[in-house]
Amino acid sequence: MNPVRFTFKLDDLVECIFFALRLISPAIARHHDQVAYISQRLCEKLGFDEEDTLWITLSAALHDIGAVSLEESISDLRFENEYIHDHSLVGAIFLEHFVPLNKIAPIIKHHHQYWQPIGGMAVPQEEVPACSHIIHLADRAALMIDELDEVLSQRHRIIDYVKTHRGTMFHPEYVDAFLEIAGPEYFWLDIVSGSTEGVGERLFKLRNVVLFEEEVLSWTKFLSRIVDFRSPLNAQHSSGVASSAAALARIARFSEQECQMMLMAGYVHDLGKLAIPTAILEKSGPLDEYERAVIKGHSYYTYRILQHIKEFGPLVQWAAFHHERLDGKGYPFRIPESYLPLGAQIMAVADIFTALHEERTYRAAMGRKESLDIMYQMVKERAINGDLVQLLEQNYDEINHWRQVSQKQSMEEYAVMNPLFVRKIERGLGGR
């Protein structure tokens, strides 16, 4: 069978990622825009061709993507410390398995390396892409701006800092280029005025890329890791939902292509949880009214994020409507059964099935009988589809097998980065 082709515009993919980043951390997203702008200007000054400028600018526009999962803030990124490379490594790991963007993974991995390596930050210079040094310079310059103060009163301080570290922290040639572009006042005013927003995305307008099915799948996995790897309790959730939903869809006689789309939908169904603080997701006890209200927003944001990918079609609804109920009392859209796609009903069952089999801070993981009892009670309450729950019961061993296999793989991937997350916890970042 010929592989299924999905034709995407690259700017749609990029726009989706950026929308998600702006959702969880407007400050980091704004910083990304500023660094992308400075990097683009440096590339132009250095005479880089259009293609190299495009990829370097995109790298700059995503350079701190790993800080999102580590829940680091701009204030954390302003200071050099022994953990400064954690988010760089996480970002690189996220990106290296998504083929259309994996070429920027090594650039992001090394964007905090000095031109002349020193101390514990030493990495052989030949291992560091030259463009990483462009982003390093742009990053440091942007982070030195105090946005509560007039930028033009700060520019000489920042310029002097860059000059002082020429040939040590920063690449000499790149410093010389920076000094030229940093002379006019408009350069600094551009950085803080908001005119830099979306500079990375704008470069990709009208660029078409054809992705095979597996490449699209890898992109959905990439997005799920950004969400799930924020917390060890959620590190395997999306993969479990994805495999369970795809298996149930196959049993429900969905086409092979639809089953693949269901798998993708499962990976991104919780994308809107980027907007939810980890402290709420990991709370060991009942949520209060405010926390419940916050939680109820996540599937709405999943819908808004995925809307940027026009080619997904019904996948968007399958993913985003997983908290809707047959009686129309679900959230956030309150869609009744007659308008609720079967794919979304499958996703709802898969989400509940997976969650019940996972350990939580307030309960142990459940087994077959206990989980099915709860699900059949939800059927009586007209929350979920009884026919689908019956199919799940009849094929429990098969569906549960694929859930376990998928979740084991996710935990193995998470373990690669686990030391980085442990250090985050030890430093008290993102905890309650």
C-alpha positions in Angstrom: 0.0 0.0 0.0 1.3 3.4 -0.9 2.0 5.7 2.1 -0.7 8.3 2.9 0.4 11.8 2.0 -0.5 14.9 3.9 0.4 18.1 2.2 1.2 20.9 4.7 2.4 24.4 4.4 5.4 24.7 6.7 4.2 28.0 8.0 1.0 26.3 9.3 3.1 23.9 11.4 5.3 26.7 12.7 2.3 28.9 13.4 0.7 26.1 15.4 3.9 25.7 17.5 4.1 29.4 18.2 0.5 29.7 19.1 1.0 27.0 21.7 4.1 28.7 23.1 2.4 32.0 23.4 -0.4 30.3 25.2 1.8 28.9 28.0 4.5 31.6 28.3 3.9 34.9 26.6 7.2 36.2 28.1 9.2 33.4 26.5 7.4 33.8 23.2 8.2 37.5 23.2 11.8 36.7 24.0 11.8 34.3 21.1 10.6 37.0 18.7 13.3 39.4 19.9 16.1 36.9 19.5 14.8 35.9 16.1 14.8 39.5 15.0 18.3 40.1 16.1 19.5 36.9 14.6 17.9 37.7 11.3 19.5 41.1 11.2 22.9 39.5 12.0 22.5 37.0 9.2 21.7 39.8 6.7 24.7 41.8 7.8 26.9 38.8 7.6 25.8 38.1 4.0 24.1 34.8 4.7 21.9 33.5 1.9 18.1 33.4 2.2 17.9 29.6 3.1 20.5 29.8 5.9 18.9 33.0 7.2 15.5 31.3 7.3 16.7 28.3 9.3 18.8 30.3 11.7 15.9 32.7 12.3 13.6 29.7 13.0 16.1 28.2 15.4 16.2 31.5 17.2 12.5 31.7 17.3 12.3 28.2 19.0 15.6 28.3 20.9 14.1 28.1 24.4 11.3 25.6 23.6 12.8 23.3 26.2 12.3 25.9 28.9 8.5 25.4 28.5 8.6 21.8 29.7 11.1 22.7 32.4 8.8 25.6 33.4 11.6 28.0 33.4 10.8 31.7 33.2 12.7 34.5 31.6 14.2 35.4 35.0 15.7 31.9 35.1 17.2 32.3 31.7 18.8 35.7 32.5 21.6 34.2 34.6 24.3 31.8 33.8 24.4 28.8 36.1 25.3 25.1 36.2 21.9 24.2 34.9 21.8 26.7 32.0 22.0 24.0 29.4 19.1 21.9 30.6 16.5 23.6 28.5 18.8 23.6 25.5 19.2 19.8 25.7 15.4 19.2 26.2 14.6 21.4 23.3 17.0 19.6 21.1 15.6 16.2 22.1 12.1 17.3 21.3 13.0 18.5 17.8 15.5 15.9 16.7 12.8 13.3 15.9 10.6 15.6 13.8 12.3 15.4 10.4 11.3 18.7 8.9 12.7 20.6 11.9 15.4 18.2 13.1 18.1 20.1 11.4 17.8 22.9 13.9 18.1 20.6 16.9 22.0 20.8 17.2 21.8 24.6 16.8 19.4 24.9 19.7 21.4 22.3 21.8 24.5 24.5 21.7 23.0 28.0 21.8 24.5 28.8 25.3 28.1 27.7 24.3 30.8 30.4 24.6 33.0 31.2 21.6 35.9 30.2 23.8 34.8 27.4 26.0 35.5 27.7 29.7 35.1 25.6 32.8 32.2 23.2 33.0 30.6 24.8 29.9 33.4 23.5 27.7 32.3 21.7 24.5 34.8 21.1 21.7 34.4 24.0 19.3 34.1 21.7 16.3 30.9 20.2 17.8 29.1 23.6 18.0 27.4 24.8 14.8 28.6 28.3 13.9 25.0 29.5 13.8 24.6 28.6 17.5 27.0 31.5 18.3 24.7 33.9 16.4 21.8 32.9 18.6 23.9 33.0 21.7 24.8 36.6 21.0 21.3 37.6 20.1 19.9 35.8 23.2 22.3 37.5 25.6 21.6 40.9 24.1 17.8 40.5 24.3 18.0 39.2 27.9 19.9 42.3 29.0 17.1 44.6 28.1 15.0 45.8 31.0 11.6 46.3 29.5 10.5 48.5 32.4 13.1 51.1 31.4 13.6 53.1 28.3 15.5 50.9 25.8 17.5 53.7 24.3 18.9 54.6 27.7 20.2 51.0 27.9 21.7 50.4 24.5 25.2 51.7 25.4 25.4 49.4 28.4 24.4 46.4 26.3 26.8 47.3 23.4 29.7 47.7 25.9 28.9 44.3 27.4 29.0 42.7 24.0 32.3 44.5 23.1 33.9 43.5 26.4 33.2 39.8 25.7 34.4 39.8 22.0 36.5 36.8 21.4 35.7 35.1 24.7 31.9 34.7 25.2 31.0 35.9 21.7 32.3 35.1 18.1 34.5 38.1 17.1 33.0 38.4 13.6 29.5 38.3 14.9 30.3 41.0 17.5 31.5 43.3 14.7 28.3 42.7 12.8 26.2 43.4 15.9 28.0 46.6 16.6 27.0 47.8 13.1 23.4 46.9 13.3 23.0 48.1 16.9 24.0 51.7 16.1 20.7 53.2 14.8 18.0 53.8 17.4 15.3 52.1 15.4 17.0 48.7 15.9 16.4 48.9 19.6 12.9 50.4 19.2 12.0 47.5 16.9 13.0 45.0 19.5 10.7 46.4 22.3 7.9 47.8 20.2 6.2 44.6 19.3 7.1 44.8 15.6 9.3 41.7 16.0 6.3 39.5 16.8 6.1 36.5 14.4 9.4 37.2 12.6 10.2 33.5 12.5 6.8 32.5 11.1 6.7 35.3 8.5 9.8 33.9 6.8 8.0 30.7 6.1 4.9 32.1 4.4 3.9 30.2 1.3 6.5 27.5 1.8 5.0 24.1 1.0 6.3 20.8 2.3 4.9 17.4 1.6 5.0 15.1 4.6 4.5 11.3 4.7 2.2 9.8 7.2 5.0 8.9 9.6 6.4 12.4 9.5 3.0 13.9 10.4 2.8 11.3 13.2 6.2 12.4 14.5 5.1 16.0 14.6 2.1 15.1 16.8 4.4 13.1 19.0 6.7 16.1 19.2 3.8 18.3 20.4 2.6 15.7 22.9 6.1 15.5 24.5 6.1 19.3 25.1 2.9 18.9 27.1 3.4 15.5 28.8 7.0 15.8 29.8 6.3 18.8 32.1 5.3 16.2 34.8 6.3 12.6 35.5 2.7 11.9 36.4 1.6 12.8 32.8 4.7 11.7 30.9 2.9 8.7 29.3 -0.7 9.9 29.2 -1.1 11.1 25.6 0.7 8.0 24.2 -1.7 5.8 26.1 -4.7 7.7 24.9 -3.4 7.6 21.3 -2.8 3.9 21.2 -6.1 3.1 23.0 -8.1 5.3 20.7 -6.5 4.0 17.5 -7.1 0.4 18.6 -10.7 1.1 19.5 -11.3 2.9 16.2 -9.9 -0.1 14.3 -12.3 -2.5 16.2 -15.1 0.0 15.4 -14.2 -0.5 11.7 -12.7 2.9 11.0 -10.5 2.9 7.8 -6.8 2.5 8.2 -6.2 6.1 7.4 -8.8 7.1 9.9 -7.1 4.9 12.5 -3.8 6.7 11.8 -5.6 10.1 12.2 -7.1 8.8 15.5 -3.6 8.0 16.7 -2.4 11.5 15.8 -5.5 13.0 17.5 -4.7 11.1 20.7 -1.2 12.5 20.8 -2.4 16.1 20.6 -5.7 15.8 22.5 -4.3 17.5 25.6 -2.3 20.1 23.8 -4.3 22.8 25.6 -2.8 21.7 28.9 0.1 23.9 28.1 -2.1 26.6 29.6 -2.6 24.6 32.9 0.0 25.1 35.7 1.7 21.8 36.7 0.7 22.5 40.3 -2.9 22.0 39.3 -2.3 19.0 37.2 -0.4 17.3 40.0 -2.5 18.4 42.9 -3.0 15.6 45.5 -6.5 16.1 46.4 -9.8 17.6 45.2 -9.6 20.7 43.0 -11.2 23.9 44.2 -13.7 25.9 42.1 -11.0 28.1 40.6 -8.8 25.1 39.7 -11.7 23.2 38.1 -12.4 26.3 36.0 -8.8 26.4 34.8 -8.8 22.7 33.9 -12.0 23.1 31.9 -10.2 25.5 29.5 -7.6 23.0 28.2 -9.7 21.3 25.6 -10.9 24.7 24.3 -7.2 25.6 23.8 -6.5 22.3 22.1 -9.2 23.2 19.6 -7.8 26.7 19.0 -4.2 25.5 18.5 -5.1 22.7 16.1 -7.3 25.0 14.0 -4.1 26.3 12.5 -3.6 23.0 10.7 -6.3 23.1 8.1 -5.4 19.7 6.7 -6.3 17.9 9.9 -10.0 18.2 9.2 -12.0 16.0 11.5 -9.0 15.2 13.6 -9.3 18.6 15.3 -12.8 17.7 16.7 -11.8 14.2 17.6 -9.0 15.6 19.7 -10.6 18.7 21.2 -14.1 17.3 22.0 -12.9 14.5 24.4 -14.6 16.1 27.4 -17.9 16.5 25.7 -20.8 14.3 26.9 -23.7 12.6 25.2 -26.2 14.5 27.3 -24.7 17.8 26.2 -23.3 18.7 29.7 -19.7 18.3 28.8 -17.1 21.0 28.3 -16.2 23.4 26.8 -18.6 23.5 23.9 -21.6 21.6 25.4 -22.1 19.6 22.2 -25.1 17.1 22.4 -24.8 13.5 21.1 -26.5 14.3 17.7 -23.6 16.6 16.8 -20.8 14.8 18.5 -18.5 12.9 16.0 -18.0 9.2 16.7 -14.3 9.9 16.6 -14.6 12.3 19.5 -16.7 9.7 21.4 -13.9 7.2 20.9 -11.4 9.7 22.2 -13.5 10.3 25.3 -13.6 6.6 26.1 -9.9 6.2 25.4 -9.0 9.1 27.6 -11.0 7.8 30.5 -9.8 4.3 30.1 -6.2 5.4 30.0 -6.5 7.8 33.0 -8.2 5.1 35.2 -5.2 2.8 34.5 -2.7 5.5 35.5 -1.4 6.2 39.0 -2.4 9.6 40.4 -1.3 11.5 43.4 -4.6 10.8 45.1 -5.2 7.1 44.1 -3.5 4.0 42.8 -3.9 2.8 39.2 -7.0 0.8 38.6 -7.4 -2.7 37.1 -10.0 -4.1 34.6 -13.0 -4.6 36.9 -12.8 -1.3 38.8 -12.2 0.8 35.6 -15.0 -0.9 33.7 -17.4 -0.4 36.6 -16.7 3.3 36.6 -17.1 3.5 32.8 -20.4 1.7 32.8 -21.6 4.0 35.5 -20.7 6.9 33.2 -22.7 5.2 30.4 -25.8 5.2 32.7 -25.2 8.9 33.3 -25.1 9.5 29.5 -21.6 10.8 29.7 -20.0 8.3 27.2 -21.0 5.8 24.5 -22.2 2.4 25.9 -21.5 0.6 22.6 -17.9 1.7 22.6 -17.4 0.7 26.2 -18.9 -2.7 25.4 -16.4 -3.0 22.5 -13.6 -2.0 24.8 -14.7 -4.7 27.4 -14.9 -7.4 24.7 -11.4 -6.4 23.4 -9.9 -5.3 26.7 -6.7 -7.4 26.6 -5.8 -6.2 23.1 -6.5 -2.5 23.7 -4.8 -2.6 27.1 -1.7 -4.3 25.5 -1.2 -1.5 23.0 -1.8 1.1 25.8 1.0 -0.6 27.9 3.4 -0.9 25.0 3.0 2.7 24.0 3.2 4.1 27.5 6.4 2.0 28.2 8.0 3.6 25.2 7.1 7.1 26.4 8.5 6.4 29.8 11.8 5.2 28.2 11.9 8.5 26.2 11.1 10.5 29.4 13.9 8.7 31.3 16.4 10.1 28.8 15.5 13.6 30.1 14.5 12.6 33.6 17.8 13.9 35.3 17.0 17.3 33.8 13.5 17.3 35.4 14.9 16.0 38.7 17.2 19.0 38.8 14.3 21.3 38.1 12.4 19.8 41.1 15.5 20.2 43.3 15.8 23.8 42.4 12.1 24.4 43.2 11.0 25.4 39.7 7.4 24.9 38.8 6.5 23.1 42.0 3.8 23.8 44.6 
